[in-house]
Amino acid sequence: MGSRWRALGAVGKADHVTGLCRRASLTPGSVLDVGCGDGALLSELHSRGFGVTLAGVEITQAAVDIASQRQEISQVALYDGRHLPYERGSFDLGILSHVLEHVPEPVELLREVSRACRAVICEVPLEANWSARRADRRAVAEEVGHLQRLSRADARGIVAAAGLRVAAELEDPLPAVVHRFFATGAGRRAAGTAKWALRSSAHRLAPALARRAFTLHYACLAVAQDA
């Protein structure tokens, strides 16, 4: 179940990465996934012919060992969570997908990634909303290690504080397949579909209200201020 969930998540993340690069007219040859986990996102990008050199870094040797088993990934390195073992401008594109909400100093991490990568894609959940304030949702966020509860303005502020600007951005209420993933039985699958329909409609018709009501995923492509 866990591997299937990560693979499904990788599809959505790859959609965001490729979509943002299209909007910004960016065709990266070298890509670094910071916090690459088991390498599922890099593997999905490879299957789409995205990038030539795909690399990742992780904070534990166990994760490095798992991701390194994927032959489509050029290199997976261990790092300390703060300093990347690469020279300035080593990669065309860096990816911070669902990483910044887990770290105590997101500005500093983004600044370090932008040192090693000429452009950076950041994706975070927007959890500064009514639904995420519920005790059960806060407990889930804490269990998975979320240290930051961000709004879209917060995410943009992190980019600006790191000395970057947003070149392209998007929001995603997540597709129906995600809302149905853990559903068992026809009734719960139907409820998941209804939840998706309600959220996607609300986001399309009243995005500001949707941001206040429930969690969306926000992704942006950040570049240097003078780029």
Secondary structure, DSSP 8 states (H G I E B T S, - for coil): -HHHHHHHHHHHHHHHHHHHHHHTT---SEEEEET-TTSHHHHHHHHTT--SEEEEEESSHHHHHHHHT-TT-SEEEE--SS--SS-TT-EEEEEEES-GGGSS-HHHHHHHHHHHEEEEEEEEEE--STGGGSHHHHHHHHHTT----B-HHHHHHHHHHTTEEEEEEEEE---HHHHHTT--SHHHHHHHHHHHHHHHHHHHH-HHHHHHHS-EEEEEEEEETT-
